[in-house]
Amino acid sequence: MNFVGQRIGQYEVLARLGAGGMATVYRARQNRVGREVAIKVMSPELVRHEVSAQRFEREAQLIAKLSHPHIVKLFDYGVLRGFHLRLLDSTFDPKTDLYYFVMELMTGGSLAERLRQRRLTLPEVSAILHQIAPALDYAHQQGIVHRDLKPANVLFDGHQNAFLTDFGIAKLLEERHGQNALTQEGTTLGTPFYMSPELWQGENVGSWTDHYALGVVLFEMLCGHVPFTAGTPYRLMHMHIFEQPPALQKYDQALPDSLNAVIQRALAKAPQDRFPTATALVEAFDEAWRAALVPLSTAQSAPPEPTVMPNRTALKNRRWLLISLAVMLMLSVMVALILLSSRP
């Protein structure tokens, strides 16, 4: 169903921004306050009215409480009742409700779009990490795990600042459909490439799960390629659980070797072996690439020669020597003038 030209609650839908297996995003205007917003309408194949509107509302309220400079703000949420939607589209199932989120409008596109266009420089990667890592740590401090961190969920505003979005949506789907909701074909395309070993195995998830996904995103920003790809979900699952990520130099020989250690720790199989926070990962990344850009030369590594300052007595003797030389020069000139004047 296309909502362009329709109204969703108090919002006038202006244009369709994009769609995926999980939701369709629209640009809309909230006429009461004169601002434009983004509306994410969840896919009816994923969330149906019997899913539990109470669970949806509880999760939305939790997400709305997140307040961080680099987390996309959630302004509102609601439910579009199926029997009302049937009036707009006679083919729509009247038993199906649609859930929607109203969010801050980001006009700079996503990290996924940017990575499809070009490779990022190391300073660009660092700048993005410095914005989204503290946001991720903040959410973890509030007890919220993203569960679906990937480039498509990193958005940019008109000033190229990075923001995290879609907190909690993956949890809603998992609670409704079980663990397989994140891996079903046609639902969250691309998500399995960023899933941690414990998420694949249905084990307990936490901040460490997002740290792993951030490591995959970092690998992709550096190489333009995710560390693991496979023809089947089962093969991909095996790679994430058992295989080590390839060296970065497989995709770019110019990347410094020191970054491999950062990637290896970020993508460690055991959660306790990963970085304790997202910020710790960024600090290790910065230290690795900046050190590689400024290698110590022989001159820099050798201790400088000590500078010997003359003492006060030496300065005094030198001054008297200069005065004596000046007097002798003046006397020589005077004698020469007298001799010249005495000639006939």
Secondary structure, 3 states (H helix, E strand, C coil): CCCCCCEECCEEEEEEEEECCCEEEEEEEECCCCEEEEEEEECCCCCCHHHCHHHHHHHHHHHHCCCCCCECCEEEEEEECHHHHHHHCCCCCCCCCEEEEEEECCCCCEHHHHHHHCCCCHHHHHHHHHHHHHHHHHHHHCCCCCCCCCHHHEEECCCCCEEECCCCHHHHHHHHHCHHHHCCCCCCCCHHHHCCHHHHCCCCCCHHHHHHHHHHHHHHHHHCCCCCCCCCHHHHHHHHHHCCCCCHHHCCCCCCCHHHHHHHHHCCCCHHHCCCCHHHHHHHHHHHHHHHHCCCCHHHHCCCCCCCCCCHHHHHHHHHHHHHHHHHHHHHHHHHHHHHHCCC
